[in-house]
Amino acid sequence: MLLDHSDIQTKEVLNWKGFNLLHFAGSACSQKLRIFLNLKEIDWISHHIDLTKNEQFDSWYLGINPRGLVPTLVHNGNVHIESNDIMQYIESVNTDVVLFPNEHINEIIESLEYEDSLHIDLRTLTFRFIVPHKLGKKDLKLLDEKENFKGTIQGDLDRNKQKEIDFWKQHYKNGITDDQVIKSAKNFIVALDKLEKKLSENKYILNDNLSILDVAWFISINRIIITGFPVKYNYPNIKAWFQMLSSDNRFSREVKGNMPLFIIKNTLGLYNFFKKRRLIDIVKF
Ligand SMILES: N[C@@H](CCC(=O)N[C@@H](CS)C(=O)NCC(=O)O)C(=O)O
């Protein structure tokens, strides 16, 4: 989605040249975009927005992305938000490597919208099984500031923002409940059943060629595997496809993670193991 110039309150970016990506190392949508850029062999300038330091709430960043979410692309002074829209835009200006084949565009858009609709489920599982409540909860004052920030998207106040704020306020109070976990896991079970079928027919999700769908679904599947979703036992074709993509450095280097996260995630994992509170203890697969 391309912002109007009047939406942009942080005016300095209007002078930025080239592909500038505002992103966070561990964010799923940022990882997706970075893999896409690797595959397309596009050089880009990195602006790291550290979500662990709440930099997405800075008025400087909200002035570029009123939703307060990463990633954002600034290309020659134009600001684009929403990872799937950003990739589609990049594809339209750089066709050297085709990842959105025109003849399948409707199927691609439909699948990307589906994947995007599961983002909330990915977040639910992430903030229950990877990031402990104490570390993951967002400061209520920052959420209020974001709520009161009068940023526009294509001239209108952003309607999506409230959903985000409600999610985090609820998370602050209650963490992620078992009911949320069950609902999100079920949504992924439906999605994985569909992908398993596709991958029993083709080498890649769309057909026998790598496409943007492989990038998008690789990221979601990588994340749910980390939450303890039993992908390798229940979905042999997804397992083989995932291993194939993981052996490609253009994919694997973007989802590597770091030592502090590894320690946090494993400490939480051990706690859940002893308390019998793992994903597989809560959801019947
Ligand atoms: N639909 C958006 C989702 C973006 C999104 O939710 N980004 C997350 C990281 S993956 C984020 O910025 N979270 C920060 C927050 O919620 O405060 C996209 O595809 O760009």
The ligand as an SDF file (V2000), in Angstrom:
LIG
                    3D

 20 19  0  0  0  0  0  0  0  0999 V2000
    0.0820   -7.2620    7.7680 N   0  0  0  0  0  0  0  0  0  0  0  0
    1.3040   -6.6390    8.1880 C   0  0  0  0  0  0  0  0  0  0  0  0
    1.6790   -7.1890    9.5430 C   0  0  0  0  0  0  0  0  0  0  0  0
    2.8810   -6.4900   10.1230 C   0  0  0  0  0  0  0  0  0  0  0  0
    3.1300   -6.8880   11.5740 C   0  0  0  0  0  0  0  0  0  0  0  0
    2.2250   -7.3220   12.3010 O   0  0  0  0  0  0  0  0  0  0  0  0
    4.3890   -6.7300   11.9980 N   0  0  0  0  0  0  0  0  0  0  0  0
    4.7550   -7.1000   13.3340 C   0  0  0  0  0  0  0  0  0  0  0  0
    6.0350   -7.9120   13.2980 C   0  0  0  0  0  0  0  0  0  0  0  0
    5.8650   -9.3750   12.3290 S   0  0  0  0  0  0  0  0  0  0  0  0
    5.0490   -5.8470   14.1690 C   0  0  0  0  0  0  0  0  0  0  0  0
    5.5240   -4.8660   13.6570 O   0  0  0  0  0  0  0  0  0  0  0  0
    4.7590   -5.8980   15.4700 N   0  0  0  0  0  0  0  0  0  0  0  0
    4.9870   -4.8210   16.3550 C   0  0  0  0  0  0  0  0  0  0  0  0
    3.8080   -4.4790   17.2250 C   0  0  0  0  0  0  0  0  0  0  0  0
    2.7710   -5.1580   17.1210 O   0  0  0  0  0  0  0  0  0  0  0  0
    3.9330   -3.5280   18.0170 O   0  0  0  0  0  0  0  0  0  0  0  0
    2.3900   -6.8680    7.1320 C   0  0  0  0  0  0  0  0  0  0  0  0
    2.3100   -7.8930    6.4430 O   0  0  0  0  0  0  0  0  0  0  0  0
    3.2890   -6.0310    6.9620 O   0  0  0  0  0  0  0  0  0  0  0  0
  1  2  1  0
  2  3  1  0
  2 18  1  0
  3  4  1  0
  4  5  1  0
  5  6  2  0
  5  7  1  0
  7  8  1  0
  8  9  1  0
  8 11  1  0
  9 10  1  0
 11 12  2  0
 11 13  1  0
 13 14  1  0
 14 15  1  0
 15 16  2  0
 15 17  1  0
 18 19  2  0
 18 20  1  0
M  END
$$$$
